[in-house]
Amino acid sequence: MANRTSTQNLRKRVRNHYRGNAASSTLRLTLGCLLGLELRRVGSGQKMTFGKAGEATLSQWMADNARVCWIEQNEPWTLESQLIYELDLPLNLAQNRHNAFHSRLQELRAQARQRARELPISS
């Protein structure tokens, strides 16, 4: 696996997942789709989020239910690949085609995006 260095530090990445929106966080996109929130095109219509109310609902759900922990690793991408392969991590799509939920989650996200494209752009 190639080094996929992020331009953000860990604090910024975690904050984006907890306080960002579905357009900037694949975790938020996945969780919102699983929770049945309506994805909408916003702004110029290129970005998709769950709207102000939906993102707030998702943020509250994450505050109540999601936890984060980490360990320091010199090459975290190596451990990430190993963990995705060895553990049942159904919310990860990258490197995870072997997971039984992969195709269903991919389909669910694609359906949400398609519905969003059919709806008018939200303000």
C-alpha positions in Angstrom: 0.0 0.0 0.0 1.3 3.4 -0.9 1.8 6.1 1.6 -1.5 8.1 1.6 -0.4 11.0 3.8 -3.2 13.3 4.9 -2.7 17.1 4.7 -4.5 17.4 8.0 -3.3 16.4 11.5 -5.3 13.9 13.5 -7.1 16.5 15.6 -8.4 18.3 12.4 -9.5 15.0 10.8 -11.4 13.9 13.9 -13.0 17.3 14.3 -14.1 17.2 10.6 -15.8 13.9 11.2 -17.6 15.1 14.3 -18.4 18.7 13.3 -18.1 18.8 9.5 -20.6 17.6 6.9 -21.2 14.8 4.5 -19.4 16.6 1.7 -16.1 16.6 3.6 -16.4 13.4 5.6 -17.1 9.9 4.2 -17.8 8.7 7.7 -20.6 11.3 8.1 -21.9 10.4 4.6 -22.0 6.7 5.5 -23.6 7.2 9.0 -26.2 9.7 7.6 -27.2 7.3 4.9 -27.5 4.4 7.4 -29.6 6.6 9.7 -31.9 7.5 6.8 -31.1 11.2 6.6 -31.9 12.9 3.3 -28.8 13.9 1.3 -29.2 17.1 -0.6 -27.2 19.2 -3.1 -26.2 22.5 -1.6 -24.6 25.7 -2.6 -23.7 25.5 -6.3 -25.1 22.0 -6.4 -21.7 20.2 -6.5 -21.6 19.4 -2.8 -24.0 17.1 -1.0 -24.8 17.3 2.7 -27.7 16.4 5.0 -28.6 20.0 5.3 -28.4 22.1 8.4 -31.0 20.1 10.4 -29.7 16.7 9.2 -26.1 17.5 9.9 -27.1 18.6 13.4 -29.0 15.4 13.9 -26.0 13.4 12.8 -23.7 15.4 15.0 -25.9 14.7 18.0 -26.1 11.0 17.1 -22.3 10.8 16.9 -21.9 12.7 20.2 -24.2 10.1 21.8 -22.8 7.0 20.1 -19.4 7.4 18.4 -16.1 7.2 20.1 -12.5 7.7 18.9 -9.3 6.2 20.0 -5.9 5.9 18.4 -2.4 4.6 18.8 0.8 6.2 17.4 2.3 4.4 14.4 5.2 5.4 12.2 3.4 4.0 9.2 -0.3 4.1 10.1 -1.4 3.2 6.5 0.2 -0.3 7.0 -1.7 -1.0 10.2 -4.9 0.4 8.7 -4.7 -2.0 5.8 -4.0 -4.9 8.2 -6.9 -4.0 10.4 -9.4 -3.6 7.6 -8.3 -7.0 6.2 -8.4 -8.8 9.5 -11.4 -7.2 11.4 -15.0 -6.8 10.5 -15.1 -3.1 9.8 -18.2 -2.7 7.6 -18.2 1.1 7.4 -14.8 1.2 5.5 -15.3 0.9 1.8 -11.6 1.5 0.8 -9.6 -1.8 0.8 -12.7 -3.6 2.1 -14.4 -5.3 -0.9 -14.1 -8.6 1.0 -16.6 -7.4 3.7 -20.1 -8.8 3.3 -21.7 -5.4 3.8 -19.4 -3.6 1.2 -21.7 -3.8 -1.8 -24.8 -2.9 0.2 -23.2 0.1 1.7 -21.9 1.2 -1.6 -25.4 0.8 -3.1 -27.0 2.7 -0.2 -24.6 5.7 -0.7 -25.1 5.7 -4.5 -28.9 5.7 -4.1 -28.7 8.6 -1.7 -26.5 10.6 -4.1 -28.9 9.7 -7.0 -31.9 10.9 -5.0 -30.1 14.1 -4.1 -29.3 14.8 -7.8 -33.1 14.5 -8.5 -34.0 17.0 -5.9 -33.7 20.8 -6.2 -30.6 22.4 -4.6 -31.2 23.3 -1.0 -30.3 26.7 0.4 
